[in-house]
């Protein structure tokens, strides 16, 4: 009798272990997509069914930070077997009706120009200051409103960084730019609150720095400002039993250099690095390189990586399959595609077939 109980106990442990192992090793497929309040429920159902039939497991949905629209969409997606993440534009808040009432909330360049009305690169670059109490609390309030929505997996932060101090190399000709050094019109944030907070810690004014590009205290101050917003967002998400995830630049050292974003230092559940090789004039194997770099930087942390793949940057379905395999081989737990509108029937067929080959 005792032997029977022992064997039953060992069998139960074995089953549980296998179940956990399966859960941890299942490679997932996601897609970023933007919602439209005018779209009918039937159209959403058709879209979600298309994704599910094509091997997609989760949708990262931008509702323009509208929790009501998100509440409406979540049941439609979950009914089709998809998990839902609430995608939010965090520090870059173009057209934010609340923030626009407070011009002082916006980031200021080294030239002294606010992106409230002097926007770097493109008109939709309206960045809020992560240091100023009112602007960061506004962003965290939006995070909480999304986190309250039942049925979502995570609040998914995007633009959780500073404006690009360096653009991806393939985009420079579009703006007729040469960025061999940090240019003052793209260097943020020098608002009064940032300067005051920095002076309190380091007893010096960054505006008077001989060379801010090599002033590590000033650089770390900004990295830590973003890190602090992420840390608070993590607490809020978990208070509502949701995870916190984020779309980030390809790997930590590169993100640090280009947009003041050091995501391997963050308290966050999962990251989705946008490893868009065509933006950097790289070949497809760079997807594997950048994935591996991020995985190694996170080696001692709980944070997991989902590799972001840019569909328009792929030459064909063979490259799509290769990108997926490179991500998996180099330690990602999944991939996510940008974006839903770009996925053709052929792409979805390739994704489904590649997914089946991984089992």
ROTIVEX-738418 format. One record per residue (C-alpha): x, y, z; residue in one letter; chain. Coordinates in steps of 0.1 Angstrom, whole numbers, plus 5000, padded with zeros to 4 digits. Example, Ala and Ser with C-alpha at 12.3 -4.5 7.8 and 13.67 -1.06 7.14 Angstrom:
! residues 2
    x    y    z rest kette
 5123 4955 5078    A     A
 5137 4989 5071    S     A
! end
This chain:
! residues 359
    x    y    z rest kette
 5000 5000 5000    X     A
 5028 5024 5009    X     A
 5046 5015 4977    X     A
 5015 5023 4957    X     A
 5011 5057 4974    X     A
 5048 5064 4967    X     A
 5045 5055 4930    X     A
 5013 5077 4927    X     A
 5031 5106 4944    X     A
 5061 5103 4920    X     A
 5038 5101 4890    X     A
 5020 5132 4901    X     A
 5053 5151 4905    X     A
 5064 5139 4871    X     A
 5031 5151 4854    X     A
 5034 5185 4871    X     A
 5070 5189 4861    X     A
 5062 5180 4825    X     A
 5033 5205 4825    X     A
 5056 5233 4838    X     A
 5083 5224 4813    X     A
 5058 5225 4784    X     A
 5045 5259 4796    X     A
 5080 5273 4798    X     A
 5092 5260 4764    X     A
 5062 5268 4742    X     A
 5073 5293 4716    X     A
 5046 5320 4711    X     A
 5036 5342 4681    X     A
 5022 5377 4685    X     A
 5013 5406 4663    X     A
 5010 5444 4669    X     A
 4977 5459 4657    X     A
 4959 5492 4659    X     A
 4922 5494 4668    X     A
 4896 5516 4654    X     A
 4865 5526 4673    X     A
 4845 5527 4640    X     A
 4853 5491 4633    X     A
 4824 5466 4638    X     A
 4826 5437 4661    X     A
 4821 5414 4631    X     A
 4852 5430 4615    X     A
 4873 5425 4646    X     A
 4861 5389 4649    X     A
 4872 5383 4612    X     A
 4906 5399 4619    X     A
 4912 5379 4650    X     A
 4901 5346 4634    X     A
 4925 5353 4606    X     A
 4954 5357 4631    X     A
 4945 5326 4650    X     A
 4941 5305 4619    X     A
 4975 5318 4608    X     A
 4993 5305 4640    X     A
 4991 5338 4660    X     A
 4987 5333 4698    X     A
 4985 5369 4710    X     A
 4976 5404 4699    X     A
 4992 5436 4712    X     A
 4964 5462 4706    X     A
 4968 5499 4704    X     A
 4934 5514 4714    X     A
 4948 5550 4716    X     A
 4948 5544 4754    X     A
 4910 5540 4755    X     A
 4900 5515 4781    X     A
 4864 5515 4769    X     A
 4874 5504 4734    X     A
 4898 5478 4750    X     A
 4870 5464 4771    X     A
 4849 5460 4740    X     A
 4877 5442 4720    X     A
 4891 5419 4746    X     A
 4862 5394 4746    X     A
 4862 5393 4708    X     A
 4899 5384 4707    X     A
 4897 5359 4736    X     A
 4867 5341 4720    X     A
 4889 5334 4690    X     A
 4916 5320 4713    X     A
 4940 5350 4714    X     A
 4956 5366 4744    X     A
 4955 5404 4745    X     A
 4981 5429 4756    X     A
 4972 5466 4760    X     A
 4996 5486 4739    X     A
 5002 5522 4750    X     A
 5023 5550 4737    X     A
 5040 5560 4770    X     A
 5064 5590 4769    X     A
 5055 5600 4734    X     A
 5019 5611 4736    X     A
 5009 5628 4703    X     A
 4976 5646 4705    X     A
 4970 5637 4742    X     A
 4941 5660 4751    X     A
 4950 5662 4788    X     A
 4987 5667 4783    X     A
 4981 5694 4757    X     A
 4966 5716 4784    X     A
 5000 5716 4801    X     A
 5028 5728 4778    X     A
 5052 5726 4807    X     A
 5049 5688 4808    X     A
 5068 5683 4775    X     A
 5105 5676 4771    X     A
 5129 5704 4762    X     A
 5159 5700 4738    X     A
 5194 5712 4745    X     A
 5186 5741 4722    X     A
 5159 5751 4747    X     A
 5130 5742 4724    X     A
 5100 5723 4738    X     A
 5086 5694 4717    X     A
 5052 5707 4727    X     A
 5055 5729 4695    X     A
 5090 5721 4682    X     A
 5089 5684 4674    X     A
 5121 5665 4664    X     A
 5120 5646 4631    X     A
 5082 5642 4628    X     A
 5051 5660 4638    X     A
 5039 5631 4660    X     A
 5069 5634 4683    X     A
 5054 5650 4714    X     A
 5073 5637 4743    X     A
 5064 5641 4780    X     A
 5090 5646 4806    X     A
 5096 5614 4828    X     A
 5110 5635 4856    X     A
 5083 5660 4862    X     A
 5058 5647 4887    X     A
 5026 5657 4869    X     A
 5036 5643 4835    X     A
 5049 5610 4848    X     A
 5018 5606 4870    X     A
 4996 5612 4839    X     A
 5013 5584 4821    X     A
 5010 5561 4851    X     A
 4973 5569 4854    X     A
 4968 5558 4818    X     A
 4987 5526 4826    X     A
 4965 5519 4855    X     A
 4933 5525 4836    X     A
 4944 5499 4810    X     A
 4956 5475 4838    X     A
 4921 5475 4853    X     A
 4906 5460 4821    X     A
 4896 5424 4827    X     A
 4911 5397 4805    X     A
 4943 5414 4793    X     A
 4977 5397 4798    X     A
 4998 5428 4802    X     A
 5001 5466 4798    X     A
 5025 5469 4769    X     A
 5046 5500 4770    X     A
 5059 5516 4738    X     A
 5080 5548 4733    X     A
 5092 5542 4769    X     A
 5124 5562 4762    X     A
 5137 5596 4751    X     A
 5135 5609 4715    X     A
 5161 5594 4692    X     A
 5195 5610 4698    X     A
 5206 5588 4669    X     A
 5183 5575 4642    X     A
 5186 5540 4626    X     A
 5211 5544 4598    X     A
 5187 5536 4570    X     A
 5164 5565 4580    X     A
 5191 5592 4579    X     A
 5188 5599 4542    X     A
 5150 5604 4546    X     A
 5157 5634 4569    X     A
 5189 5645 4550    X     A
 5208 5641 4583    X     A
 5244 5631 4593    X     A
 5245 5621 4629    X     A
 5282 5615 4637    X     A
 5278 5633 4671    X     A
 5250 5641 4694    X     A
 5231 5671 4679    X     A
 5215 5696 4704    X     A
 5182 5697 4686    X     A
 5177 5659 4692    X     A
 5191 5659 4728    X     A
 5165 5658 4755    X     A
 5154 5666 4783    X     A
 5167 5700 4796    X     A
 5135 5712 4812    X     A
 5136 5731 4845    X     A
 5125 5700 4864    X     A
 5152 5678 4850    X     A
 5179 5703 4855    X     A
 5168 5710 4891    X     A
 5165 5673 4900    X     A
 5200 5666 4885    X     A
 5216 5696 4903    X     A
 5201 5683 4936    X     A
 5220 5650 4931    X     A
 5252 5660 4914    X     A
 5256 5697 4923    X     A
 5261 5708 4887    X     A
 5240 5721 4858    X     A
 5240 5699 4826    X     A
 5235 5731 4805    X     A
 5270 5742 4816    X     A
 5286 5708 4809    X     A
 5317 5710 4786    X     A
 5305 5680 4767    X     A
 5272 5664 4777    X     A
 5278 5634 4753    X     A
 5305 5621 4777    X     A
 5289 5632 4809    X     A
 5280 5598 4824    X     A
 5261 5613 4854    X     A
 5238 5632 4830    X     A
 5233 5602 4808    X     A
 5225 5579 4837    X     A
 5201 5605 4852    X     A
 5180 5601 4821    X     A
 5183 5563 4819    X     A
 5172 5562 4855    X     A
 5143 5585 4849    X     A
 5128 5561 4824    X     A
 5137 5531 4846    X     A
 5118 5547 4875    X     A
 5086 5551 4853    X     A
 5089 5515 4843    X     A
 5093 5505 4879    X     A
 5062 5523 4890    X     A
 5042 5509 4860    X     A
 5053 5474 4870    X     A
 5039 5479 4905    X     A
 5006 5492 4891    X     A
 5002 5464 4866    X     A
 5009 5437 4892    X     A
 4985 5453 4917    X     A
 4959 5445 4891    X     A
 4972 5410 4885    X     A
 4986 5419 4851    X     A
 5021 5417 4837    X     A
 5042 5446 4823    X     A
 5058 5442 4789    X     A
 5074 5467 4766    X     A
 5085 5473 4729    X     A
 5121 5483 4731    X     A
 5151 5490 4709    X     A
 5171 5459 4696    X     A
 5195 5453 4725    X     A
 5204 5472 4757    X     A
 5237 5487 4746    X     A
 5222 5499 4713    X     A
 5190 5512 4731    X     A
 5212 5530 4755    X     A
 5232 5547 4727    X     A
 5203 5556 4705    X     A
 5174 5565 4728    X     A
 5185 5566 4765    X     A
 5169 5532 4772    X     A
 5187 5505 4792    X     A
 5160 5479 4794    X     A
 5182 5451 4809    X     A
 5181 5472 4841    X     A
 5143 5474 4843    X     A
 5119 5456 4866    X     A
 5097 5441 4838    X     A
 5082 5407 4829    X     A
 5089 5406 4791    X     A
 5104 5428 4765    X     A
 5097 5428 4727    X     A
 5129 5442 4711    X     A
 5121 5456 4677    X     A
 5149 5438 4658    X     A
 5141 5454 4625    X     A
 5173 5445 4606    X     A
 5164 5466 4575    X     A
 5164 5498 4596    X     A
 5200 5493 4603    X     A
 5211 5481 4568    X     A
 5218 5446 4583    X     A
 5212 5412 4568    X     A
 5187 5387 4582    X     A
 5212 5369 4604    X     A
 5213 5401 4625    X     A
 5180 5390 4640    X     A
 5198 5362 4657    X     A
 5227 5384 4668    X     A
 5206 5411 4684    X     A
 5183 5385 4700    X     A
 5213 5367 4715    X     A
 5228 5399 4728    X     A
 5196 5408 4746    X     A
 5192 5373 4761    X     A
 5228 5373 4774    X     A
 5223 5408 4789    X     A
 5193 5394 4808    X     A
 5209 5362 4818    X     A
 5205 5367 4856    X     A
 5171 5383 4854    X     A
 5135 5369 4852    X     A
 5127 5391 4821    X     A
 5121 5372 4789    X     A
 5125 5383 4753    X     A
 5101 5382 4723    X     A
 5118 5391 4691    X     A
 5101 5418 4671    X     A
 5101 5412 4633    X     A
 5094 5439 4607    X     A
 5073 5423 4580    X     A
 5079 5450 4553    X     A
 5117 5445 4558    X     A
 5116 5409 4547    X     A
 5124 5399 4511    X     A
 5102 5368 4511    X     A
 5086 5341 4532    X     A
 5119 5322 4533    X     A
 5133 5351 4552    X     A
 5103 5352 4575    X     A
 5108 5316 4584    X     A
 5145 5322 4589    X     A
 5139 5352 4612    X     A
 5115 5331 4634    X     A
 5141 5303 4637    X     A
 5169 5326 4644    X     A
 5149 5342 4672    X     A
 5142 5308 4688    X     A
 5177 5295 4683    X     A
 5191 5325 4701    X     A
 5169 5323 4732    X     A
 5137 5343 4725    X     A
 5105 5328 4740    X     A
 5085 5341 4711    X     A
 5083 5365 4681    X     A
 5059 5394 4674    X     A
 5052 5408 4639    X     A
 5048 5445 4629    X     A
 5021 5448 4620    X     A
 4988 5431 4615    X     A
 4980 5450 4583    X     A
 5013 5439 4568    X     A
 5007 5402 4572    X     A
 4997 5386 4539    X     A
 4979 5353 4535    X     A
 5013 5338 4524    X     A
 5030 5352 4555    X     A
 5004 5337 4578    X     A
 5007 5303 4560    X     A
 5045 5304 4566    X     A
 5040 5313 4602    X     A
 5016 5285 4608    X     A
 5038 5260 4590    X     A
 5069 5272 4609    X     A
 5051 5270 4642    X     A
 5040 5234 4634    X     A
 5076 5225 4627    X     A
 5087 5236 4661    X     A
 5065 5211 4680    X     A
! end
